[in-house]
Amino acid sequence: MEDSQPRSQKPPRPARPSGIVVPHQPTFLQRLGAWIVCVAIRVVSATLRYRWNDPSGRFVNPPSTRSIFALWHNRLVLCPEAHRLYRKRNGGLPTAALVSASKDGGFLAAVLEHFRIQPVRGSSSRRGARALLELTKWAKQGYSLAITPDGPRGPCYVVQEGIVSLAQLTGLPIVPFSYNVRWKIRLNSWDRFVIPLPFSECDMNVGVPIHVPRDASQEQRAAFREQLQSALMELTCD
């Protein structure tokens, strides 16, 4: 005779995560804060006394070709202004920039959108391969690219491998970029983030482009990474 009591059933197994990381979208407060930051950057930038050091003419007299711009994470503040000048001089060539998929990255993405820079969400730790693919697609659509090769977590002033792989895939040259301001605030963050103060002198430094062959070996890629790191440090004064 069968038992009339219902048998206990095992709870269903939870579905396995797909492994897809969805970038955090900017919240309302982040978008409001991004607008405030955008206004502040424009006001401070208008007061700075710029000196351009650009031996290759990549910024001062830019060609109508695309590039991958490499800059340290702590030098992000004035990059939108540099992009505005660059786009004005090269006939409006757009730029896509790699931004972390984290919540903080959502805020930065909102700031970049105000400056007509296309954010691509990802990093070496989150959505790395997907972001690399998306950057390659933007390059094929005629965009220049911008990357902070030591971001988003550091170590500070250490170039990671992703930017060299991107240059190898796209065939675009890597252009080192940095700036130095006389009057500034240094935050107590992992990268000692630089905030320029109004009416300061500002040296905008552009390095010689680095070309990575498509058939570069692992040893050659490592050498290009060290070359880029040395070039960026030569342009940076702390």
HUTASUL-V961680 format. One record per run of one state. SS is the DSSP state (~ for helix, > for strand, _ for the rest). FROM is the first residue (numbers start at 1). TO is the last residue. Records with the same first field share a line. If there is no record, write none. Layout:
# HUTASUL-V961680
SS=FROM-TO + FROM-TO
This chain:
# HUTASUL-V961680
_=1-27 + 48-48 + 55-67 + 71-72 + 76-78 + 90-94 + 100-102 + 115-117 + 122-127 + 141-143 + 148-161 + 171-173 + 182-183 + 187-193 + 197-200 + 207-209 + 211-217 + 236-238
~=28-47 + 73-75 + 79-89 + 103-114 + 128-140 + 162-170 + 218-235
>=49-54 + 68-70 + 95-99 + 118-121 + 144-147 + 174-181 + 184-186 + 194-196 + 201-206 + 210-210
